[in-house]
């Protein structure tokens, strides 16, 4: 008579081990949130305002206009 080997998968199944599943999901959410925030900060840094450009303003459009 042959005996079948019984494997216990109850500790590895997500449905049976809620503690490790919730811990994994929590850490996955934290990592994804940190990655999203860092990616957003980097994108905002790349597209930052680089300063005021030198624009030549016509004299007749100033607050005190200068006419010829």
C-alpha positions in Angstrom: 0.0 0.0 0.0 1.4 3.4 -1.0 1.1 6.4 1.2 0.5 9.8 -0.3 2.6 12.7 1.1 0.3 15.4 2.6 1.6 18.9 2.2 0.3 21.6 4.5 -0.2 24.8 2.5 -2.4 26.5 5.0 0.4 28.8 6.2 1.3 29.9 2.7 -2.2 30.5 1.4 -3.4 34.1 1.4 -6.9 33.0 2.5 -5.5 31.3 5.6 -2.8 33.7 6.8 -4.4 37.1 7.1 -1.7 38.6 9.3 1.2 38.2 6.8 -1.1 39.2 3.9 -2.2 42.4 5.6 1.4 43.2 6.6 2.5 42.6 3.0 -0.3 44.8 1.6 0.5 47.5 4.1 4.2 47.6 3.2 3.4 47.5 -0.5 1.1 50.5 -0.1 3.7 52.4 1.9 6.4 51.7 -0.7 4.1 52.7 -3.6 3.1 55.9 -1.8 6.7 56.9 -1.2 7.6 56.1 -4.8 4.7 58.2 -6.0 5.7 61.2 -3.8 9.4 61.0 -4.7 8.5 60.7 -8.4 6.2 63.7 -8.2 8.8 65.7 -6.4 11.4 64.8 -9.0 9.1 65.8 -11.9 8.3 69.1 -10.2 12.0 69.7 -9.8 12.7 69.0 -13.4 9.9 71.4 -14.6 10.6 74.1 -12.1 10.5 77.8 -12.9 13.9 78.8 -14.1 13.6 82.6 -13.5 12.4 85.7 -15.2 13.5 86.0 -18.8 14.8 89.3 -20.2 11.8 90.7 -22.0 12.0 94.0 -23.8 8.9 96.0 -23.0 7.7 98.8 -25.3 7.9 102.3 -23.7 4.3 103.1 -24.6 2.9 100.2 -22.6 4.6 101.1 -19.3 2.7 102.4 -16.2 4.0 105.8 -17.0 4.1 105.7 -20.8 6.9 107.3 -22.7 5.8 108.7 -26.1 8.1 109.9 -28.8 
